[in-house]
Amino acid sequence: MPRVTIKKADYMQADLVPWIIGRLYVKGLHQKDLADKLGISNSALCARMRSGFFEYKDLLTIFKYLDASDAEILRLMKL
């Protein structure tokens, strides 16, 4: 089913966490590695991934740490 524009922000939020998990897998990293990079506990990272809400500074760190391309950042963040 095609995605509708009205719910675009919700779809982008739903796409972010699977992208993070996939990139961690491809790079051979664990959630604990990302949590350490963000300066939070692993359980706090799990809670944020469950809710899908990250602070802007955390997103910048995540994108840099996981080597996100400009196209990926635009796809995940542009409204």
HUKAQUI-V252572 format. One line per field, one symbol per residue. phi: phi as a letter, one per 30 degrees, with the letter a starting at -180 (. if undefined). psi: psi as a letter, one per 30 degrees, with the letter a starting at -180 (. if undefined). Layout:
phi = ???
psi = ???
This chain:
phi = .ddcdecedddddddddddddddddddiccddddddddibdddddddddddicbdedddddddddchdddddddddcdd
psi = klkleegeeeeeeffeeeeeeeeeeefglleeeeeeefglleeeeeeeeefgkkleeeeeeeeeeghkleeeeeeffk.
